[in-house]
Amino acid sequence: MLGVLAWLVGIAFCVPAVWMMLTSLHSEPDAATNPPSLAAPLTLANYREFFGAAGGASPWPSLLNSMTASLVSTLLVLVLALPAAYALSVRPVRKWTNVMFFFLSTKMLPVVASLLPVYLFAKNAGMLDNIWLLVILYTSMNLPIAVWMMQSFLADVPVSIVEAAQVDGARLPTILARIVAPVAGPGIAATALICFIFSWNEMLFARVLTSVTAQTAPVFLTGFVTSQGLFLAQLCAASVVVSLPVLAAGFAAQDKLVQGLSLGAVK
């Protein structure tokens, strides 16, 4: 019975994604019918139109901006979070629990509360519509949760291994790169994937701080909601394409993700 229940829950989670994909293969009139027609003819016209076959705006600059901001910010988060998590777990500092609570408390601030100060700063600094501003913002937004996650992963690294490396003369960068990182690889992969997903899906800052040059994929999707109405089939096709990088990353790292999120669960 538990197995059947697990399958039902899994199917329930997949239904919205499958429905979105099916709707993307319908024409606009068929997608707008109520109730929806499952037997409507299928077409790839929405995907061709999304990629600019009909002379519309090309999605490639927005997809490239999202990929740049997500990958670069994720790499920066890992570079900064790994030494911080090391200092809070393998070589804990004094009152490290207070430090961890401070990191977590930064995520309690509503994002919209910091929107106006960040906008004014970006305007005065001349960084509006700049992809590197989004890289800095995504790095600062994901760094607390990355340090929190990686601290729990690195806490399982045996201290004896680190001490043996120090006896052999290894310095901190070598210990982090050749000792700690391989041992905590699943946890680091899980942290990187979550940070990538958060960066890829972020829309509020991207919608306010960018316009054309640094427009990201989620902002590009809002262009399908116009004063003329909602182009549901085109929006679903665009959503499927925009979701593919995250799905591909999750599928490629699914073993590391499960292993990392369950690390230490059976202690």
C-alpha positions in Angstrom: 0.0 0.0 0.0 2.8 2.4 0.8 4.4 1.6 -2.6 1.1 2.4 -4.4 0.7 5.6 -2.4 4.2 6.6 -3.4 3.4 6.0 -7.1 0.2 8.0 -6.8 2.0 11.0 -5.2 4.8 10.8 -7.8 2.2 10.8 -10.6 0.4 13.7 -9.0 3.6 15.7 -9.0 4.2 14.9 -12.7 0.7 15.8 -13.9 1.2 19.6 -14.1 4.4 19.1 -16.1 2.8 16.6 -18.5 -0.2 18.8 -18.9 2.0 21.8 -19.7 3.9 19.8 -22.4 0.6 18.5 -23.9 -0.8 22.0 -24.0 2.3 23.3 -25.7 1.6 20.8 -28.6 -1.9 22.2 -29.2 -2.9 25.2 -31.2 -4.1 28.3 -29.4 -7.8 27.7 -30.1 -7.5 24.1 -28.9 -5.6 25.2 -25.8 -8.2 27.8 -24.9 -11.1 25.4 -24.9 -12.9 24.7 -21.7 -12.8 21.9 -20.8 -9.5 21.2 -22.6 -9.6 18.8 -25.5 -7.2 15.9 -25.0 -7.8 14.6 -28.5 -6.9 17.9 -30.2 -4.4 17.5 -33.1 -0.7 18.0 -32.1 1.6 20.6 -33.7 5.1 22.0 -33.2 4.1 25.4 -34.4 4.4 26.9 -30.9 8.0 25.8 -30.6 8.9 27.1 -34.0 7.3 30.4 -33.1 9.1 30.5 -29.8 12.5 30.1 -31.5 11.7 33.0 -33.9 10.5 31.2 -36.9 7.6 33.6 -37.3 9.8 36.7 -36.9 9.3 37.3 -33.2 11.8 38.1 -30.6 14.6 35.5 -30.3 14.8 33.7 -26.9 18.5 32.9 -27.2 19.8 36.1 -25.5 17.5 35.6 -22.6 18.4 31.9 -22.2 22.1 32.8 -22.5 21.7 35.5 -19.8 20.0 33.0 -17.5 22.7 30.4 -18.1 25.5 32.9 -17.5 24.0 34.3 -14.3 23.1 30.9 -12.9 26.4 29.2 -13.6 28.7 32.0 -12.6 26.8 32.7 -9.4 26.7 29.0 -8.5 30.5 28.7 -9.0 31.1 31.8 -6.9 28.8 30.5 -4.2 30.7 27.2 -4.1 34.1 28.9 -3.9 32.9 31.1 -1.1 30.8 28.6 0.8 33.3 25.8 0.9 35.9 27.6 3.1 33.1 29.1 5.3 31.5 25.7 5.8 35.0 24.2 6.5 35.6 26.8 9.2 32.2 26.1 10.8 32.4 22.3 10.8 35.8 20.7 10.4 37.6 23.5 12.2 34.7 25.1 14.1 35.1 28.7 15.3 33.8 30.0 18.6 30.0 30.3 18.9 29.6 28.8 15.4 25.9 28.1 16.1 25.3 31.9 16.4 27.1 32.3 13.0 24.9 29.7 11.4 21.8 31.4 12.8 22.9 34.7 11.4 23.4 33.2 8.0 19.9 31.7 8.1 18.4 34.9 9.4 19.4 36.7 6.2 16.9 34.5 4.3 14.1 35.7 6.6 14.0 39.2 5.0 11.3 39.4 2.3 12.9 39.9 -1.0 10.5 42.7 -2.0 11.7 44.7 1.1 15.2 45.0 -0.4 14.1 45.7 -3.9 14.0 49.5 -3.7 17.4 49.9 -2.0 19.0 47.5 -4.5 17.4 49.4 -7.4 18.6 52.7 -6.1 22.1 51.3 -5.7 22.1 49.8 -9.2 20.8 53.1 -10.7 23.4 55.2 -8.9 26.2 52.8 -9.8 25.1 52.6 -13.5 24.5 48.9 -13.3 20.9 48.7 -14.4 20.3 46.1 -17.2 23.7 44.5 -16.4 24.0 40.7 -16.2 26.9 41.0 -13.7 24.6 42.8 -11.2 22.4 39.7 -11.3 25.4 37.5 -10.7 26.3 39.5 -7.6 22.7 39.4 -6.3 22.2 35.7 -6.9 25.6 34.9 -5.2 24.6 36.9 -2.1 21.1 35.4 -2.1 22.3 31.8 -2.3 25.4 32.0 -0.2 23.6 31.7 3.2 21.7 28.6 2.3 24.8 27.1 0.6 26.9 27.6 3.8 24.1 26.1 5.9 23.8 23.0 3.7 27.5 22.5 3.2 28.2 22.8 6.9 26.0 19.8 7.6 27.7 17.9 4.8 31.3 18.8 5.9 30.5 17.9 9.5 30.6 14.2 8.3 34.2 14.6 7.0 36.5 12.7 9.4 38.8 15.1 11.1 41.6 12.4 11.1 41.9 12.7 7.3 42.4 16.4 7.5 44.9 16.1 10.3 46.8 13.4 8.3 47.0 15.8 5.3 48.3 18.6 7.6 51.0 16.3 9.0 52.0 15.6 5.4 52.4 19.3 4.8 49.2 20.1 2.9 48.0 23.7 3.1 44.4 24.8 3.4 43.7 25.2 -0.4 45.1 21.7 -1.0 43.0 20.2 1.8 39.9 21.8 0.5 40.5 20.8 -3.1 41.9 17.3 -2.7 40.6 16.1 0.7 37.4 17.8 1.7 35.8 18.3 -1.8 36.0 14.7 -2.9 34.7 13.3 0.4 31.8 15.8 0.5 31.2 15.6 -3.3 27.6 14.5 -3.1 26.7 17.3 -0.7 28.5 19.9 -2.8 26.7 18.6 -5.9 23.3 18.9 -4.1 24.2 22.4 -3.0 25.3 23.5 -6.4 22.1 22.1 -8.0 19.8 23.9 -5.6 21.7 27.2 -6.0 21.5 26.8 -9.8 17.7 26.2 -9.6 17.1 29.2 -7.3 19.2 31.4 -9.7 17.5 30.1 -12.8 14.0 30.6 -11.5 14.5 34.0 -9.9 12.3 36.6 -11.6 11.6 39.6 -9.2 15.0 41.2 -9.3 15.5 40.3 -13.0 12.2 41.9 -13.9 12.9 45.2 -12.1 16.7 45.5 -12.7 16.8 44.4 -16.4 15.1 45.5 -19.5 16.6 44.3 -22.8 20.4 43.5 -22.6 20.3 41.5 -19.4 16.8 40.1 -19.7 16.6 36.5 -18.3 14.4 33.6 -19.4 11.7 34.0 -16.7 11.3 37.6 -17.7 11.1 36.6 -21.3 8.2 34.3 -20.4 6.2 37.3 -19.1 6.1 38.7 -22.7 3.5 36.0 -23.5 1.0 37.7 -21.2 -0.1 40.8 -23.2 -2.9 43.3 -23.3 -4.3 41.2 -26.2 -4.7 38.2 -23.9 -2.9 35.1 -22.7 -1.2 33.0 -25.4 -1.5 29.8 -23.4 -0.1 27.3 -25.9 2.9 29.6 -26.7 3.5 30.2 -23.0 3.5 26.4 -22.3 5.9 25.8 -25.1 8.2 28.5 -23.8 7.9 27.2 -20.3 8.9 23.7 -21.4 12.0 25.0 -23.2 13.0 27.2 -20.2 12.5 24.2 -17.8 14.8 21.9 -19.8 18.2 23.1 -18.5 17.0 22.6 -14.9 15.5 19.2 -15.7 18.7 18.1 -17.5 20.9 19.2 -14.6 18.6 17.5 -12.1 18.6 14.3 -14.1 22.4 14.3 -14.6 23.0 14.8 -10.9 20.1 12.9 -9.4 22.3 10.3 -7.7 24.5 13.0 -6.2 21.4 15.0 -5.2 19.7 12.1 -3.4 23.0 11.0 -1.8 23.8 14.6 -0.7 20.3 15.4 0.7 20.2 12.1 2.6 23.9 12.4 3.8 24.0 11.6 7.5 20.3 10.7 7.7 21.0 7.2 9.0 23.4 8.2 11.7 
